[in-house]
């Protein structure tokens, strides 16, 4: 199973994405901010993207 990290400061968005992605077969790690993301994700798997 592939794992995906969802980071957003809006809890509703995190939950919506988590539900959708789990339905599609992903294991989801969710965080509400970058600090939690840094602690929950090993350095070798970190990626960053920003949508503006």
Secondary structure by P-SEA (a helix, b strand, c coil): cbbbbbbcccaaaaaaaaaaaaaaccbbbbbccaaaaaaacccccbbbbbcc
